[in-house]
Amino acid sequence: MAQIFHPSFNTFSKVSIFGALFFLAAAAWGWDRLLRSPYTTQVDVARQQPVPFSHKHHVQGLGIDCRFCHTSVEDAAFAGLPPTKTCMGCHSMVWKDAAVLEPVRASYRDDRPIAWTRVHDLPDFAYFDHSIHVKKGIGCTTCHGQVDEMPLMWRTATLNMDWCLDCHRDPAQNVRPRERVFDVDWDPDSLTEAERADLAQRYDLHSRINCSTCHR
């Protein structure tokens, strides 16, 4: 029977197959890079807010403790956002006529909460409990970064599952004394391995990577 295709088609077929495999691999790599990029994760991207609240000013400048605003962080799953009356406790006397704080005054006057833009927002299928992390000696800056250096809040961690699992496989790497959980100046290298091991034992820290730990 006569040959239908020219022999050069063999080469063309091989190039096409390997080219397709290369294209698929490149597409998968590009998709992975996109998912891990600041465009998707919002890492290091300062979020605009209705009022330009500065953690740097309030935490580093004024020395205000995290729990002054995030009152439920020790006892509930959510750290909570402060009601406007907490803001007005100070700003009815300090900067009380500043134009930049008019949304705060309007919120208090109209009894309507400020629509803050969430910076750390996990998907609904992921369960996270602030209180258990506090009780286990995991500090605020471990997840939220050095908030005392942020004029506007941004993420320092991707919040992707692999990032969470890195800690859940060996939580002792991030443990600190409970009384230092809210200390933004805590130095992670100030503990020896023996001290970390001792805290991990006292706080009953152990690897938790079961799916049901975070997905319920």
KAQUIHU-V647620 format. One line per field, one symbol per residue. ss: DSSP state (A for helix, B for strand, O for the rest). psi: psi as a letter, one per 20 degrees, with the letter a starting at -180 (. if undefined). Layout:
ss = ???
psi = ???
This chain:
ss = OOOOOOOAAAAAAAAAAAAAAAAAAAAAAAAAAAAAOAAAAOBOOOOOOOOOOOAAAAAAAOOOOAAAAOOOOOOOOOOOOOOAAAAAAAAOOOOOOOAAAAAAAAAAAAOOOOOOOOOOOOOOOOOOOAAAAAAOOBOAAAAAOOAAAOOOOOBOOOOOAAAAAAAAAOAAAABOOAAAOOOOOOOAAAOOAAAAAAAAAAOOOOOOOOAAAAOO
psi = qqpgqqhihgggggggghhgggggghggghgghghjqhhgijpjoppqqhpmpohgghgggikpqhihgmhjhiirhphqqqqhhggihgjihpkijphhjhhghhgghjlpqpmqppgnoqqhipppoghhhghjkoqgihhianhijogqprqiqhjrhhgghhghhmhhhjqrqhijhjoijpohjiqrhhhghgghghjlprpnjqhigho.
